């Protein structure tokens, strides 16, 4: 399966036991980075509660070559050629309005 949305990717990784879901509230100033560093930034995390924010946060999604390739639905040996091809032949993009997130503390 090649997930096409972030939610689908996180659900796929969670079903395969690759995603660490953190349900406990973490302080973004001190705890969040420390948790990510426990896996050297090479493991995906989903932080559900971040002190002072309403939204969740996904981190560590591309810190490992195998995970990055997996997120694109390719093998890690095909990653470099795919990235080079993407730079040489980019897909046209469309600019969309974004919502701004605001702190609640």
N, C-alpha and C positions, 0 to 999 in steps of 0.2 A: 504494500500500500504506500502511496506517495501522498502524505497529507498536504492539503493546499491552504489550510489556515493554521494560525498559531494554536488555536484551541484543539484542532484535530491532531496536530503534532504532539502537543502535551498529553492528550488523551491516549494516543498511540504509545508514547514512551511510558506512560504510567501503566498501561495494560501489560507492557513487556518488562516492568520492574526497573526501568532506567531513570525514572523521575523521582526525586526526593520531594515530597510535599510537606512543607513546614506549616503546621496549623497554629503553633504558638506565636503570640505577638512578638515581633522582633523590633529592636530599635535600629533605625536605618543608619544612625551615626556610628554605632559601635558593633552591634551584633550581626547585622546583615553581612557585611564584608568578612567577618570572622567565620561565619558559617560557610560561605562560599569558599574561603581559603582552606577549609578542612579537606576539600577534594581538589585543591590546586586549580580551581576554576574549570575543571574538566568533567563536571557532572551537572546535569540540569536540575535546578531547584525551582519550586513554585512556592513562594512565600504568600500565604493567604492573608495574614494580618501584619501590616506594617504600621508602627506607632506614628500617628499624625497624618495618615493617609487613608483614603477610602478604598483604593484599588489594590489589587494583588500585584505581585511582581514575579516575572520569570527571569532567571539568571543562569549563566553558565551553559547557554545553549550551543555555542560554537567553539568552546575551549578545547575540544578534542576532535581530531581529524575524522575519526570513525563516526562520531555523532553528527558532525557537519554533513558528511556524505550521506548518512542515514536520513537526515532531515530533507535532503534533496532527492531521495529515492535512488541513489546510485551507490556503487561500491567505493571504498576509499581509494582504490587504485585509479578510478575514473575521475576523482575529484579535481586534480590539477588540470587535466585536459578540458573538463567541463567549465572550470573557472576561466581558463584562457579563452575558450570559445565564447563565453558570456561577455567577456571584455571586448573581444573583436566584433561580435555580432549581438549587441545589446537589444533587448526587447523594449519597444517604445513604452513609456509610462504615462500615466495620467495623474495630474496633481489633484488631490482631493482636500477639502477642508478638514482640519483636525480639531478635535476637542482639546482644550487645555485642561490639564489637571492642576488642581490647586491644593495646597496644604490646608489641613483643618486644625492646625494647632498654633 
